[in-house]
Amino acid sequence: MRHIALVVAYDGSAFCGSQRQLNGRTVQGEIESALQTLLGVFVPLQLAGRTDAGVHATGQVAKFSAPCSIPTERIPDALNRHLDKAVRIRRAWEVEADFHPRFCAKSRTYIYRIELAKIGNPLIQSFATPMRENLDVCAMREAATAFVGTHDFAAWQNAGSPANGTVREVKRLEIRECQIFDSPVLEIEIEANAFLYQMVRNIVGALVVAGKGQLTKSEILALTGARDRRKSPPPAPPQGLCLVEVKY
C-alpha cells in the first residue's frame, strides 16, 4: 500500500464542485474515476478543501492510498491521460499513511480576481468577476485590515460550515492591481489557517462594498462582533475565486 499526495488544478466552471455528489460532475468524482480506470479498483480520494461550483483551483491537494506500482513521477501523466482537460494533476509525491490533506494543512491561500474594465475581455470571463463600477482600492485596503488576525468569523460564514467553531486566523490579506490579457484586474489574496464555508467570498463581498464607499473598517469590525451573518453584505460570485496553495 502506497500513499500518494497530488496537487490538482481545475476549471471550476466545468464542475458542480470539488466534493463528490450523488448527482452532478465533480472534481473528486473525475479523479476517482480516472484512478479506477488506471488501477482497476475503486480508490477513494481525500481533498484539502471543498470548493463550490464555479470556483477554480491551481493548488488543491488530494491524497489516495492504493497498491500502485507506477513510479511517483509518472503518476500525473498516467492520470491526466484519463482525465478531462478541465482538471489536471500537476504533481505527485509520496506521503506517510497518517497524512490527511485537510487536517494536516497549516494554511490555505485563495485569490479572488475582479475585472475592472468598462468592456470585459472574453478571455478572462470564466476566472474573473466583472465589475463595471469604479472601486476605491485604498478604501478596500483599509477595510481589509479589519479581517487580519484571529477573530470569530461567524458573521462571515454561510450555512454548511464545519461544526468545529468559527474562530479562524487570517494571516494576510493583500489587494493588488495588475493586468491580465491587457485588461485591468484587481487581485485579492487571502491566507488563513482554515476557512469557513464561503468565508472568502463573503469577505470579498464586503471589500467590494467598502470600495464603493458604503462600508468602513469600523463597520466591518462591528459586523464581526455581532456574529450575525444576516447583517453582513452578500457574497461575491464564485467564478472569481481560485484556491492557489495549501501549506503543510
Residue pairs with C-beta under 8 A, 6 or more apart in sequence:
1 65
1 66
1 67
1 97
2 65
2 66
2 67
2 68
2 94
3 63
3 64
3 65
3 94
3 95
3 96
3 97
3 99
4 63
4 64
4 65
4 66
4 68
4 72
4 75
4 92
4 93
4 94
4 95
5 61
5 62
5 63
5 92
5 93
5 94
5 95
5 99
5 101
6 31
6 61
6 62
6 63
6 64
6 75
6 76
6 79
6 89
6 90
6 91
6 92
7 59
7 60
7 61
7 89
7 90
7 91
7 92
8 27
8 31
8 57
8 60
8 61
8 62
8 87
8 88
8 89
8 90
9 57
9 58
9 59
9 60
9 87
9 88
9 90
10 18
10 27
10 56
10 57
10 60
10 86
10 87
10 88
11 56
11 86
11 87
11 126
11 127
12 18
12 51
12 52
12 53
12 54
12 55
12 56
12 57
12 238
12 239
12 241
13 54
13 56
13 126
13 239
14 25
14 84
14 86
14 87
15 24
15 25
15 26
15 27
15 30
15 53
15 86
15 87
16 24
16 25
16 26
16 53
17 24
17 26
17 27
17 50
17 51
17 52
17 53
17 55
18 26
18 27
18 28
18 47
18 49
18 50
18 51
18 55
18 57
18 60
19 26
19 27
19 28
19 47
19 50
20 26
20 28
20 29
20 32
21 29
27 47
27 51
27 57
27 60
27 87
28 45
28 47
28 62
30 83
30 84
30 87
31 45
31 62
31 79
31 83
31 87
31 89
32 42
32 43
32 44
32 45
33 82
34 79
34 82
34 83
35 42
35 43
35 45
35 64
35 66
35 79
36 42
36 43
37 82
38 70
38 78
38 79
38 82
39 66
39 68
41 66
43 64
43 65
43 66
44 64
45 62
45 63
45 64
46 62
46 63
46 64
46 100
46 101
46 102
47 60
47 61
47 62
47 101
47 102
48 60
48 61
48 62
48 101
48 102
48 105
48 108
48 246
49 60
49 102
49 105
49 108
49 195
49 243
49 246
50 197
51 57
51 60
51 241
51 243
52 198
52 238
53 238
54 237
54 238
54 239
54 241
55 238
55 239
55 241
55 242
55 243
56 127
56 239
56 241
56 242
56 243
57 242
57 243
57 244
58 90
58 242
58 243
58 244
59 109
59 243
59 244
59 245
59 246
60 243
60 246
61 101
61 105
61 246
62 101
63 95
63 99
63 100
63 101
65 97
68 75
70 78
72 92
72 93
72 94
73 92
75 89
75 92
76 88
76 89
76 90
76 91
76 92
79 89
80 88
80 89
83 89
101 246
104 248
105 194
105 246
105 247
105 248
106 193
106 247
106 248
107 171
107 191
107 192
107 193
107 194
107 246
107 247
108 191
108 192
108 194
108 195
108 243
108 245
108 246
108 247
109 189
109 190
109 191
109 243
109 244
109 245
109 246
109 247
110 189
110 190
110 191
110 195
110 200
110 241
110 242
110 243
110 244
111 187
111 188
111 189
111 190
111 241
111 242
111 244
112 129
112 187
112 188
112 189
112 190
112 200
112 201
112 204
112 236
112 240
112 241
112 242
113 124
113 127
113 128
113 129
113 180
113 185
113 186
113 187
113 188
113 240
113 242
114 128
114 129
114 130
114 131
114 135
114 185
114 186
114 188
114 208
114 236
114 240
115 121
115 124
115 125
115 128
115 129
115 130
115 131
115 180
115 183
115 184
115 185
116 131
116 135
116 183
116 184
116 185
116 186
117 130
117 183
117 184
118 132
120 130
120 183
121 180
121 181
121 182
121 183
123 181
124 180
124 181
124 183
124 185
125 239
126 239
127 239
127 240
127 242
128 180
128 183
128 185
128 239
128 240
129 236
129 237
129 239
129 240
131 186
131 208
133 212
135 186
135 208
135 211
135 212
136 210
136 211
136 212
136 213
137 175
137 177
137 186
137 211
139 210
139 211
139 213
140 175
140 207
140 208
140 210
140 211
141 175
142 210
142 217
143 206
143 207
143 210
143 211
143 215
143 216
143 217
143 220
144 173
144 174
144 175
144 188
144 207
145 173
145 217
146 217
146 218
146 220
146 221
146 224
147 156
147 170
147 173
147 190
147 203
147 220
147 224
148 170
148 171
148 172
148 173
149 169
149 170
150 167
150 168
150 169
151 167
151 168
151 170
151 224
152 166
152 167
152 224
152 227
153 166
153 167
153 168
153 196
153 199
153 224
154 166
154 227
154 228
154 229
155 223
155 224
155 226
155 227
155 228
155 229
155 231
155 232
156 196
156 199
156 202
156 203
156 206
156 224
156 229
156 232
157 166
157 196
157 197
157 198
157 199
157 202
157 229
158 196
158 197
158 198
158 202
158 229
158 235
159 197
160 197
160 198
161 196
161 197
161 199
162 196
162 197
166 196
166 227
168 192
168 193
168 194
168 195
168 196
168 199
169 192
169 193
170 190
170 191
170 192
171 191
171 192
171 193
172 189
172 190
172 191
173 188
173 189
173 190
173 191
173 203
174 188
174 189
174 190
175 186
175 187
175 188
175 189
175 207
176 186
176 187
176 189
177 184
177 185
177 186
177 187
178 184
178 185
178 186
178 187
179 185
188 204
188 207
189 244
190 200
190 203
191 245
192 199
198 235
200 241
201 235
201 236
201 237
201 238
201 241
202 229
202 232
202 233
202 235
202 236
204 235
204 236
204 240
204 241
205 232
205 233
205 234
205 235
205 236
206 215
206 220
206 223
206 232
206 233
208 233
208 236
209 215
209 233
210 216
210 217
210 220
215 233
223 231
223 232
